[in-house]
Structure formats: structure tokens, C-alpha cells
Amino acid sequence: MTPSSSSRRPGPRSGRGSGPRPGSGAGSGTGTGSGSGPAAARTSRGPAPVTRGRALGALGGLLAFTLGFAVAGVAVLLDRGGSPPYLVGIALGLVGMGLIGFHYQRAVAQLPQGRLWSPAVIRALAGPLDLPAVPVLVVLYALGVVGIVGNLIIPLSHRR
């Protein structure tokens, strides 16, 4: 049998020997095609639980989003739309959106089926951080209301 007709593909060359690496060869049960290991365990049992880092990133993103747009909303209420605090608030809100997008992935983490703003999802994110869910909900919803009133309702009601 020639090397090109072999059914086993060669692994990456590490410079230390040409044999298969321990745990990655045929019959070891730990290779990527064997159906075992962390990736296969995650897919066979469903998504992994929400980790502390993922919860911190997603909840921090929600806080940055709501706080940023609340700051911008207050700037609009004070007739300072377009000022540096307004622009910083909008930028903070956009950074929060990016954090949410990066850390909030339903397919990877075990999150309830619901909207990001739902109490069930926020409880699932607050749990790994040992934060009480009700105060977290109150803060996020209050900042959200300030942002909506300042950025949408007031500008639309003053339109002529």
C-alpha cells in the first residue's frame, strides 16, 4: 500500500516523531471523529450550562446597552441631544449590543426559550453570577424605560 492510498490521513507535523499523537489515533476513542469528547458530549446531551463568564458578558452587555441609551435619553430630555454625553451614551449602548451578540448564544449555552428581555432569560443569566434576579430586572427595565422615553417618545411627541 502506498502512502497516498492510505485511508488514514496524516496529522500535523510537530517535529517530534512521525507516529500518531496519544489520544488522537485510530481506536483511541478520543479523536474528533470518534463521537466522544467534549464537543460530542455537548451535542448528545444538549447545550452546556451557562458559564459565569458568558453570563457576565451577556448581562454586562445588557447593562451597558440600557445604561448607554438611558444616558442618551436623559441628554435628549435636557435638550442636549448631539452633545458629548449623548454621543458617549449612544456609543456605550452600541458596545453593549456587541457584548450581547458575542456572549449570548442560545445554541452554545442552555438558555430558556424566550426574548432576551424576558424575566426567565435574565434570571438564567443572573443565576451563575449569584445576583438576585428581581433587582437586576428592576434596574434593567428602569434604564430601558428611561432610554425609550428619552430617545423615542419625547422626540416623537415634539415633532411638528
N, C-alpha and C positions, 0 to 999 in steps of 0.2 A: 504494500500500500504506500503510495507517495504522500508527502505532506499536504499537497493540495487536494487530495481526495479524502482526507481525514474528515470525519464528521465532527470532531471536537475542534472548536475554534481556539486559537492560542490567546492567552490572556496578555495583558500589558506587560511589557518588559521592565523589570525593576532593577536589572543589573546583578541580582543575587540569585543565580541558578536559573535553570530553564524549566524546571518542573512546575506543576500546579501549586498554587498557594494553598496553605492549610485552610480548610473550611470552604474552599471555592471549587474544588474538583468534583468530578462526576462521582456520585454515590455518597457524598458527604452530607447531603440533606440541608446544607446551609447556603447554597448558591442562589443566585437570583431567579433561576428558572425552576427551582425545586418546589416552589409552593409553600415554603416556610420562611421564617424570619419575620422581622417587624412589619414590613410592608404587607406581606401576605396575611399576617395575623390581623392587621388593621382592617383589611378588606374582607376577611372572612367573619370578623366579629362586628363590623360596622366602624364608624369613625371613633377616633380616640377621644377620651375625655378632654374637656377644655383645660389647657395648662394655665398656670399662673401668668406666664409671660404673654400668652395670647389674650387672656382676659384683661391684663393690664394694658396692653396695646389697644385693644378694641374699646375698652371703657375710657382710656385716656384720650383716644380719638373722638369718642362721643363728647367728652367733656370739652376738649379743645374746639370742636365744631360748635357746640352750643354756646360756650363762653365767647368765642370769637364773634359769632353773629349777634350775640346779646350786646357785646361792646359796640358793634357797628349800629345796632338798633338804638342804643342809648345815644350815640353820636347823632343819629338822624333826629331823634326826639329833641335833642338840644340844638337842632338846626346847624349841626357841624358835619353834615354829610360831605364826604370828599376830603375831610381833614386827615392829618396823620393818624389819630386814634381810630378813625373809621377804617382807613386802609390797613392798619395793623390788625384790627378785628376781623376784617374780611380775609386777610392772609392767614390768620390763625385758624379761622373756620375752614379754609381750604386745606391747610395742613392736617387738620382733624379729619377731614374727609379722606385724605390719603392714608392716614393711620388706620382708619376704619377699613378701608379697602384692602390694606395689606394684612391686617390681623384677623379680620372677620371672614372666615371661610367655612361655610357650613359643611362642605364635602370632607374637610380635614378634621374638624372638631365637632364634638357632639353638642349641637345647639338645638333648642326647641324650634319647631316649625312655626314661625311667626315673623312679624315685622321686626326690624332692628329695634324699634322704639317700644315694642311690647313689653309689658312687665315680666313676662316669662323669660324673654331673652336677656333682659337687663339683670334679672335675678340669677340667671345662669352665668353671666359674666361677673357679677359681684360675689358669687359664692366662692370661687377659688382665691379671691383676694380677702376673704373674711370680712367683707364690708356688709353692713346692714342694708338690705335691698330697698326698704322704704325711703330712708333719707337720700339714697342715690337716685331713686326715681323722682323724688321731690325736687332735688337740685337740677337734674337734667331737664325735667318738664318745665320748671320755673324759668330756667335760662332759655329754653326753647320758646316759651310764650313771649318773653321779652324780645327775643330776636324776631319772631313773627310780627309782633305788634309794631316794633320799630322799623323793620325793613319792608314790610308789606302793607299792613293795614293803614298806618299813618300816611305813608306816601300816596297810597291809592285814594284815601279819603280827602286829601288836599289837592287832588288833581282837578283841573277845571278845563 
